[in-house]
Amino acid sequence: MKKIGVILAGCGFIDGAEIQEAVLTLLAIDRAGAEAVCLAPDIQQHHVVNHLTGQPVPGESRNVLVESARIARGNITDVKNIGKLDLDALVLAGGYGAAKNLCDYAFKGVDCEVNPDVAAAVQSFQKAGKPVGFMCIAPVIAAKLLGAKQVELTIGNDSETAKDIEAMGAKHIECPVWNTVVSREKKVVTTPAYMLGPTIGEVSKGIEKLVADLIDLL
């Protein structure tokens, strides 16, 4: 059975992983006959947001690995130990946490830096010729790490983010929510997910296709 790593950024779309995207990814992997292996960095979130009000909570802090364990039902590994897991492919789920915790694109744009353990994970898969998928806002991480290779990516059709992706050296391709962009030579697959939405059903179609495309690249 193929094993696919899923990197999460916390729990909650404003300050962590987009929960629906994460769960749909786990479901799609299972339905494809593969095994999902959840990972997250053992770091503090950038901030904590009350998802009822949309406002940051002063003085509160949460750990990305601990929060991600909520989605993974406790079965999760620190991403720095990814090399011990013998995975076949890797997926980075979306949510603002991907741009706040896995990297700081939300605050620095094209000058962002990627968490070192996350960067090492993605780069190790690239070096090994193993496919990597990115959804929602997470393709900015691919642009930052792989832009020099002129990787083809999508975040849907948001013009400002697309400009930033191209400024980092990658090629942005507009894409509907139900579809993917496959950079076949680089073994990178992206889908817009909730960068476009608007419904969980439409997002699911793109995520299912992303997982299928990843497996096809194995």
C-alpha positions as CSV (number, residue, x, y, z in Angstrom):
1,M,0.0,0.0,0.0
2,K,1.3,3.5,-0.9
3,K,1.8,5.9,1.9
4,I,1.1,9.6,1.4
5,G,2.2,12.2,4.0
6,V,-0.2,15.0,4.7
7,I,1.3,18.1,6.3
8,L,-1.1,20.1,8.5
9,A,-0.7,23.7,9.8
10,G,-2.9,23.5,12.9
11,C,-6.7,23.3,13.2
12,G,-8.9,26.0,11.8
13,F,-8.8,27.8,8.5
14,I,-8.0,31.3,9.8
15,D,-5.0,30.3,12.0
16,G,-4.2,26.7,11.0
17,A,-5.1,24.0,8.5
18,E,-8.4,24.3,6.6
19,I,-10.3,21.4,8.3
20,Q,-12.5,20.5,5.4
21,E,-9.6,20.4,3.0
22,A,-7.6,18.3,5.4
23,V,-10.4,15.8,6.0
24,L,-11.2,15.6,2.3
25,T,-7.6,14.9,1.6
26,L,-7.5,12.0,4.2
27,L,-10.7,10.7,2.7
28,A,-9.5,10.9,-0.9
29,I,-6.3,9.1,0.0
30,D,-8.2,6.3,1.8
31,R,-10.6,5.9,-1.1
32,A,-7.7,5.7,-3.5
33,G,-6.4,2.7,-1.6
34,A,-3.4,4.4,-0.1
35,E,-2.5,5.2,3.6
36,A,-2.5,8.8,4.8
37,V,0.2,9.7,7.3
38,C,-0.3,13.0,9.1
39,L,2.6,15.4,10.0
40,A,3.0,18.9,11.4
41,P,5.8,21.0,12.7
42,D,6.3,21.2,16.4
43,I,6.1,25.0,16.6
44,Q,3.8,27.7,18.1
45,Q,1.1,29.1,15.8
46,H,1.6,32.7,14.7
47,H,-1.5,33.6,16.6
48,V,-4.9,32.1,17.8
49,V,-8.1,33.4,16.1
50,N,-11.6,33.0,17.5
51,H,-13.3,31.4,14.5
52,L,-16.7,32.7,15.7
53,T,-15.7,36.4,15.6
54,G,-12.8,36.2,13.2
55,Q,-10.7,38.1,15.7
56,P,-7.2,37.2,17.2
57,V,-7.3,36.2,20.9
58,P,-4.8,38.3,22.9
59,G,-2.4,36.4,25.1
60,E,-3.4,32.9,23.8
61,S,-1.0,30.5,22.1
62,R,-1.3,27.1,20.6
63,N,1.1,24.5,19.2
64,V,0.8,23.5,15.5
65,L,1.6,19.9,16.1
66,V,-0.8,19.6,19.1
67,E,-3.6,21.4,17.2
68,S,-3.1,19.3,14.1
69,A,-3.4,16.2,16.2
70,R,-7.1,17.1,16.5
71,I,-7.6,16.4,12.8
72,A,-5.4,13.3,12.8
73,R,-7.2,11.8,15.8
74,G,-3.9,11.9,17.7
75,N,-2.0,9.8,15.1
76,I,0.6,12.4,13.9
77,T,4.3,12.8,13.5
78,D,6.6,15.8,13.9
79,V,7.5,16.7,10.3
80,K,11.2,16.8,11.2
81,N,11.0,13.0,11.5
82,I,9.5,12.5,8.0
83,G,12.6,10.7,6.8
84,K,11.9,7.8,9.1
85,L,8.4,7.1,7.6
86,D,9.2,5.8,4.0
87,L,6.5,7.8,2.3
88,D,5.7,7.7,-1.4
89,A,4.2,11.1,-1.8
90,L,3.4,14.3,0.1
91,V,0.5,16.7,0.3
92,L,0.3,20.1,2.0
93,A,-3.2,21.1,3.0
94,G,-4.3,24.7,2.8
95,G,-5.8,27.2,5.2
96,Y,-4.2,30.5,6.4
97,G,-2.0,28.4,8.6
98,A,-0.1,27.3,5.6
99,A,0.8,31.0,5.0
100,K,1.2,31.9,8.7
101,N,2.7,28.8,10.3
102,L,4.3,26.7,7.6
103,C,5.7,29.9,6.1
104,D,5.2,33.6,6.6
105,Y,3.8,34.5,3.2
106,A,0.8,36.1,4.8
107,F,3.0,38.8,6.3
108,K,6.0,39.0,4.0
109,G,4.7,38.1,0.5
110,V,7.4,37.2,-2.0
111,D,10.1,37.8,0.7
112,C,8.6,34.9,2.8
113,E,10.6,32.2,4.5
114,V,9.4,28.6,4.8
115,N,9.7,26.7,8.1
116,P,13.0,24.8,7.8
117,D,11.5,21.4,8.6
118,V,8.7,21.8,6.1
119,A,11.2,23.1,3.5
120,A,13.5,20.1,4.1
121,A,10.6,17.7,3.7
122,V,9.5,19.2,0.4
123,Q,13.0,19.4,-0.9
124,S,13.8,15.8,0.1
125,F,10.8,14.5,-1.9
126,Q,11.9,16.6,-4.9
127,K,15.4,15.2,-4.7
128,A,14.0,11.7,-4.5
129,G,11.7,12.2,-7.5
130,K,8.6,11.7,-5.3
131,P,5.4,13.7,-6.1
132,V,4.2,16.5,-3.9
133,G,0.8,18.2,-3.9
134,F,-0.2,21.6,-2.7
135,M,-3.7,23.0,-2.3
136,C,-5.4,26.4,-1.6
137,I,-2.7,28.9,-0.6
138,A,0.0,26.3,0.0
139,P,1.3,26.6,-3.6
140,V,3.1,29.7,-2.5
141,I,5.4,27.4,-0.6
142,A,6.0,25.4,-3.8
143,A,6.8,28.7,-5.6
144,K,9.2,29.8,-2.9
145,L,11.0,26.5,-2.8
146,L,10.8,25.3,-6.4
147,G,10.3,28.6,-8.3
148,A,13.9,28.4,-9.7
149,K,12.8,25.2,-11.4
150,Q,9.9,27.1,-13.1
151,V,7.4,24.8,-11.6
152,E,3.8,25.2,-12.9
153,L,1.3,26.0,-10.1
154,T,-2.3,27.2,-9.5
155,I,-4.1,29.0,-6.7
156,G,-7.2,29.4,-8.9
157,N,-7.5,32.9,-10.3
158,D,-6.5,35.4,-7.6
159,S,-4.4,37.9,-9.5
160,E,-2.3,39.3,-6.7
161,T,-1.3,35.8,-5.4
162,A,-0.6,34.7,-9.0
163,K,1.7,37.7,-9.5
164,D,3.6,36.8,-6.3
165,I,3.9,33.1,-7.5
166,E,5.4,34.3,-10.8
167,A,7.7,36.8,-9.0
168,M,9.1,33.8,-7.1
169,G,10.0,32.2,-10.4
170,A,7.1,29.7,-10.8
171,K,4.5,29.7,-13.6
172,H,0.9,30.3,-12.6
173,I,-1.9,28.7,-14.5
174,E,-5.5,29.6,-13.9
175,C,-7.6,26.6,-12.9
176,P,-11.2,25.9,-11.8
177,V,-11.8,24.5,-8.3
178,W,-12.7,21.0,-9.6
179,N,-9.4,20.6,-11.6
180,T,-5.7,20.5,-11.0
181,V,-2.5,21.7,-12.6
182,V,0.1,19.0,-12.9
183,S,3.8,20.0,-13.4
184,R,4.6,16.6,-14.6
185,E,8.3,17.0,-15.1
186,K,8.7,18.4,-11.5
187,K,6.1,16.0,-10.1
188,V,4.1,18.8,-8.5
189,V,0.3,18.8,-8.4
190,T,-1.8,21.8,-7.2
191,T,-5.5,22.6,-6.9
192,P,-7.3,25.8,-5.8
193,A,-9.6,24.3,-3.1
194,Y,-11.0,27.1,-0.9
195,M,-9.0,29.8,-2.8
196,L,-12.1,29.4,-5.0
197,G,-14.7,27.3,-3.3
198,P,-17.5,27.9,-3.0
199,T,-18.8,24.6,-1.7
200,I,-17.3,21.6,0.0
201,G,-18.6,19.5,-2.8
202,E,-16.7,21.5,-5.5
203,V,-13.6,21.6,-3.3
204,S,-13.8,17.8,-2.9
205,K,-13.7,17.2,-6.6
206,G,-10.3,19.1,-7.0
207,I,-8.8,17.4,-3.9
208,E,-9.8,13.9,-5.2
209,K,-8.2,14.7,-8.5
210,L,-5.1,16.0,-6.8
211,V,-4.7,12.7,-4.9
212,A,-5.4,10.7,-8.1
213,D,-2.8,12.7,-10.0
214,L,-0.2,12.2,-7.3
215,I,-0.7,8.5,-7.4
216,D,-0.5,8.5,-11.2
217,L,3.0,10.2,-10.9
218,L,4.3,7.4,-8.6
